[in-house]
């Protein structure tokens, strides 16, 4: 039985309702920029990003249905289609592009221009959309009963429950407001530190504590207790096992990459953070690289089968349909745009590749777009091995560049540009697939959604360069504030192949830790991210995971589902709110306003008082999440 003929969407194909409107495009562009900037900030801090589709959908429904009094579900769907593109493009860009800034700070090359970052992001984003368009009929329509596309279905269910749109939207906005306030208190006026710390240096050569940031805790709630515990386990391994071993057994040793201080001197001067910065980051990078490659190898049979099935489905010619719900952007326009973008890859100075190199980029891009589009239909976007695809691409691209004589700074720049394009292509193709699945279930017009994706990509690409420049100017990538774990890893991979000096011993320790974790049948990437990041950050994520654990234990099915969903919406709002204030504070730092609003010197609290202040504020963060999830009352039930 052909699903294409049997499935009936929510809005029938014969009915035409507003989709592309001034309201939907303006709201979508705003959300694309907002969630793109917020996700860039979050991903660079904790190495993970979150989906913006559902928060964007509920905000759209809250504004369009409740405030504007319009009953237009497809208009709301267009808002989330445009808005979610920003989050996906940011996720692809932050995995790779900060490496260019890291090299610039080391004096290896000039700082990338805003124009070059924007063009690379734009090319990758547009290729991701246009590669997905020919796959829509094969993956979304013909395999409707086979590929569930979990996030796409979840988004459609949220939108179909539109009568609760106002309540849900208020939950997201409340999360944004609370997190913005907490972030400003912690990092704006600096009334309390962002971390509760307990000094145990005399007892044990390490550090323990937790951060108190709303967005970090929200990541734990959204990811759930399992993923949070894996990340926390990685943090415990690096900070409570590896750092003490390095200090206890190597106190009097000068170990590369440090060249002028012994391990003991580094620990005495900078504590456990100094050891993390000098040595643990390399071990974590090795684990991350191995985890990405392991996930790719494990997915290879599925990848090959996926690509073959997709190509087979495309080759099956169906009868031309005149239905509104079957119309894509004209295939001649799609192919023409792919040709133009291929030429741009060759001609743009920021991507110094030959014509053959440009074709290789596009071929790799199409392959991974196909794989990504189908894999997110099976395992969901959060389990899509984008970083593994990016590492594989970087390895091959860097080797090709090296053997073709493109080495040094230009070769490294080219490798990152190629990796960035492929990474963004895979991320955008996956997001476009989920959005088109949502539209298929609701009865949206495909070509209009595809135009919406293009608009969202353009808006996000124009914003991502400014966001990266701002964050680099304020704090610099690679430190404790903005760790940029994946980009640091990509930098190390390229340097290793190009012949740069790397502490291979430390990297191989990370590789073998990842192999052990895989043998134990645990998910490698969350553990590897936990090894790379400070334990205080992982502990904060764990707190969110613990809250979700108890919410999941609510016995009443209806109450549990509402509590979980409200918590996810509130947490998504907190991530957006903190991310936006993070961007605002970066502006303050660049323009010299940050010091003028800093009250920490005026308060001059002793450590015990600071910790009490942190505990009180963190308690308020936790209570706010519980208030909008477990304790939130159903207004309709009260009537």
Secondary structure, DSSP 8 states (H G I E B T S, - for coil): --HHHH---SS-TT-----S-HHHHHHHHHHHHHHHHHHHHHHHHHS-----HHHHHHHHHIIIIIIS----HHHHHHHHHHHHHHHHHHHHHHTTTHHHHHHHHTTSS----HHHHHHHHHHHHHHHHHHHHTTHIIIIITTTTT---HHHHHHHHHHHTGGGHHHHHHHHHHHHHHHHHHHIIIIIS-SS-SEEEE--TTTSSS-EEEE--HHHHHHHHHH-HHHHHHHHHHHHHIIIIIHHHHHHHHTT---TT-SSS-HHHHHHHHHHHHHIIIIIHHHHHHHHHHHHHHHHHHHHHHHHHHHHHHHHHHHS-------GGG--S-HHHHHHHHHHHHHHHHH-TTS---HHHHHHHHHHHHHHHHHHHHHHHHH-GGG--HHHHHHHHHHHHHHHHHHTT--HHHHHHHHHHHHHHHHHHHHHHHHHHHHHHHHHHHT--HHHHHHHHHHHHHHHHHHHHHHHHHHHHHT-TTSSSS--HHHHHHHHHHHHHHT----HHHHHHHHHHHHHHHHTT--HHHHHHHHHS-HHHHHHHHHHHHHHHHHHT-SSHHHHHHHHHHHHHHHHHHHHHHHHHHHHHHHHHHTT-HHHH--HHHH---HHHHHHHHHHHHHHHHHHHHHTTTS---HHHH-
